[in-house]
Amino acid sequence: MRGQRAVFLDRDGTINEEVGYLDRIEKLRILPGAAEAIGMLNRAGMKVVVVTNQSGIARGFFDEAFVEETHRHLLDLLRGQRALIDAFYFCPHHPTEGLGAYRMDCACRKPRPGLLLRAAAEMGIALEDSFMVGDMPKDVEAGTRAGARGILVRTGYGRDVTAPPEAAYIGEDLMDAARWILGEVGRP
């Protein structure tokens, strides 16, 4: 292994309930088993990094400060359950519906791998030894394009989507995915 292993996680629909645009802190509810799954990954020595598209910023529904406040609140909720997110990366852009400087076709909006590549560079993460877990095919694609293994979970939008063929695993939820990941990293 050349660097640190990590599990990249989509946020909405993977860690917390999918509520459309999470535009009020009160809407943030962690999915059953998600905190425990994150804690298991922490104890296994893996970095846990959230990578999330937040086009609500581009659309003017909320601002970057609100997303950062939401992430601090999520950290507090997880800490109370002995789980930790090591870093948060988010894309505030949208290519067609963004306002002002947020309207752009960027490299950080999933399915593009920009957020994962940036996190890997900043945190010394070995992408080839890492995983990307999310509830949308674009999460799996972003992970695969970055060189990690993509995993689709059947929570959030994942209940109703067709799993992409490049998915390394299809899990019922984040706990199922975490158990599979830990089984994979335990193999020689």
C-alpha positions as CSV (number, residue, x, y, z in Angstrom):
1,M,0.0,0.0,0.0
2,R,1.5,3.3,-1.1
3,G,-0.7,5.6,1.0
4,Q,-3.6,5.9,3.4
5,R,-6.7,3.8,2.7
6,A,-10.0,5.7,2.7
7,V,-13.7,5.3,2.4
8,F,-15.3,8.2,0.5
9,L,-18.9,8.6,1.4
10,D,-21.7,10.5,-0.3
11,R,-23.7,12.4,2.3
12,D,-27.4,12.7,1.6
13,G,-29.1,9.3,1.2
14,T,-25.9,7.4,2.3
15,I,-25.1,8.8,5.8
16,N,-28.3,10.8,6.5
17,E,-31.8,10.6,5.2
18,E,-32.5,12.0,1.7
19,V,-34.8,14.9,2.0
20,G,-34.4,16.7,-1.3
21,Y,-32.4,19.8,-0.5
22,L,-31.2,19.7,3.1
23,D,-31.9,23.4,3.7
24,R,-32.5,23.3,7.5
25,I,-30.4,21.7,10.2
26,E,-33.6,20.1,11.7
27,K,-34.0,18.0,8.6
28,L,-30.6,16.2,9.3
29,R,-31.3,12.7,10.5
30,I,-28.6,10.0,10.4
31,L,-29.7,6.7,8.8
32,P,-29.9,3.6,11.1
33,G,-26.5,1.9,11.4
34,A,-24.6,4.7,9.6
35,A,-22.8,6.0,12.6
36,E,-21.9,2.5,13.7
37,A,-20.6,1.7,10.2
38,I,-18.4,4.9,10.2
39,G,-17.1,4.0,13.6
40,M,-16.1,0.5,12.4
41,L,-14.2,2.1,9.5
42,N,-12.5,4.5,11.9
43,R,-11.4,1.7,14.2
44,A,-10.0,-0.2,11.1
45,G,-7.6,2.7,10.5
46,M,-9.3,4.0,7.4
47,K,-9.9,7.7,6.7
48,V,-13.6,8.5,6.2
49,V,-14.1,11.4,3.8
50,V,-17.5,12.9,2.7
51,V,-17.7,14.0,-0.9
52,T,-21.0,15.6,-1.8
53,N,-22.6,17.6,-4.6
54,Q,-24.4,20.6,-3.1
55,S,-26.0,22.3,-6.1
56,G,-28.5,23.9,-3.7
57,I,-25.7,26.5,-3.2
58,A,-25.6,27.2,-7.0
59,R,-29.4,27.4,-7.1
60,G,-29.5,29.9,-4.3
61,F,-31.4,27.6,-1.8
62,F,-28.6,28.0,0.8
63,D,-25.0,29.2,1.0
64,E,-21.6,27.6,1.6
65,A,-21.7,28.7,5.3
66,F,-24.9,26.7,5.8
67,V,-23.3,23.6,4.3
68,E,-20.3,24.0,6.6
69,E,-22.6,24.4,9.6
70,T,-24.5,21.3,8.6
71,H,-21.2,19.4,8.4
72,R,-20.3,20.6,11.9
73,H,-23.7,19.5,13.2
74,L,-23.2,16.1,11.5
75,L,-19.8,15.8,13.1
76,D,-21.3,16.5,16.5
77,L,-24.0,13.9,16.0
78,L,-21.5,11.3,14.9
79,R,-19.1,12.1,17.7
80,G,-21.8,11.3,20.2
81,Q,-21.9,7.8,18.7
82,R,-18.1,7.4,18.6
83,A,-17.8,8.0,14.8
84,L,-15.7,10.5,13.0
85,I,-15.6,12.0,9.5
86,D,-12.0,13.0,8.8
87,A,-12.8,15.6,6.1
88,F,-15.7,17.1,4.1
89,Y,-15.4,18.1,0.4
90,F,-18.3,19.6,-1.5
91,C,-19.1,20.8,-4.9
92,P,-21.2,24.0,-4.9
93,H,-21.6,24.2,-8.7
94,H,-24.2,23.4,-11.3
95,P,-23.5,23.5,-15.0
96,T,-26.9,24.9,-16.2
97,E,-28.9,26.0,-13.2
98,G,-26.2,27.8,-11.2
99,L,-26.3,31.5,-10.3
100,G,-23.4,33.7,-11.0
101,A,-19.9,32.2,-10.4
102,Y,-21.6,28.9,-9.3
103,R,-22.9,28.2,-12.8
104,M,-20.1,26.2,-14.2
105,D,-19.1,22.9,-15.7
106,C,-16.5,21.9,-13.1
107,A,-14.3,19.0,-12.4
108,C,-15.6,18.6,-8.8
109,R,-19.2,17.7,-9.5
110,K,-19.8,14.0,-9.3
111,P,-19.6,11.9,-11.5
112,R,-16.4,13.7,-12.2
113,P,-13.7,12.6,-9.8
114,G,-12.3,16.1,-8.8
115,L,-13.4,15.9,-5.1
116,L,-11.8,12.5,-4.6
117,L,-8.6,13.5,-6.4
118,R,-8.3,16.7,-4.3
119,A,-8.9,14.8,-1.1
120,A,-6.4,12.1,-2.1
121,A,-3.7,14.8,-2.8
122,E,-4.3,16.7,0.4
123,M,-4.6,13.7,2.7
124,G,-2.1,11.3,1.2
125,I,-4.8,8.8,0.2
126,A,-4.0,5.8,-2.0
127,L,-7.1,5.8,-4.3
128,E,-6.3,2.3,-5.7
129,D,-6.7,1.0,-2.1
130,S,-9.9,3.0,-1.4
131,F,-13.6,2.9,-1.8
132,M,-16.4,5.3,-2.8
133,V,-19.9,4.6,-1.3
134,G,-23.1,6.3,-2.4
135,D,-26.7,6.0,-3.3
136,M,-26.4,7.1,-6.9
137,P,-24.7,5.6,-10.0
138,K,-22.8,8.9,-10.3
139,D,-21.1,8.2,-6.9
140,V,-19.9,4.8,-8.1
141,E,-18.7,6.4,-11.4
142,A,-16.8,9.1,-9.5
143,G,-15.1,6.5,-7.4
144,T,-14.2,4.4,-10.4
145,R,-13.0,7.4,-12.4
146,A,-10.7,8.3,-9.5
147,G,-9.3,4.8,-9.3
148,A,-11.2,3.6,-6.2
149,R,-13.8,0.9,-6.0
150,G,-17.4,2.2,-6.2
151,I,-20.1,0.8,-4.0
152,L,-23.9,1.5,-4.4
153,V,-26.1,1.4,-1.4
154,R,-29.8,0.8,-1.5
155,T,-30.7,3.7,0.7
156,G,-31.8,7.2,-0.4
157,Y,-32.1,7.3,-4.2
158,G,-30.3,3.9,-4.3
159,R,-33.6,2.1,-3.7
160,D,-34.9,3.0,-7.2
161,V,-31.8,3.1,-9.4
162,T,-30.2,0.5,-11.6
163,A,-26.8,-0.5,-10.3
164,P,-24.0,0.5,-12.7
165,P,-22.0,-2.5,-14.0
166,E,-18.8,-1.0,-12.6
167,A,-20.1,-1.3,-9.0
168,A,-17.7,-3.5,-7.0
169,Y,-20.5,-4.2,-4.5
170,I,-24.2,-3.4,-4.0
171,G,-25.0,-3.0,-0.3
172,E,-28.3,-2.7,1.5
173,D,-27.0,0.3,3.5
174,L,-23.8,1.8,4.8
175,M,-23.4,-0.9,7.4
176,D,-23.6,-3.6,4.8
177,A,-21.1,-1.7,2.6
178,A,-18.7,-1.2,5.6
179,R,-18.7,-4.9,6.4
180,W,-18.0,-5.8,2.8
181,I,-15.1,-3.2,2.7
182,L,-13.6,-4.5,5.9
183,G,-13.8,-8.1,4.5
184,E,-12.0,-6.9,1.3
185,V,-9.2,-5.0,3.1
186,G,-8.6,-8.0,5.4
187,R,-7.8,-10.2,2.4
188,P,-4.2,-10.6,1.3
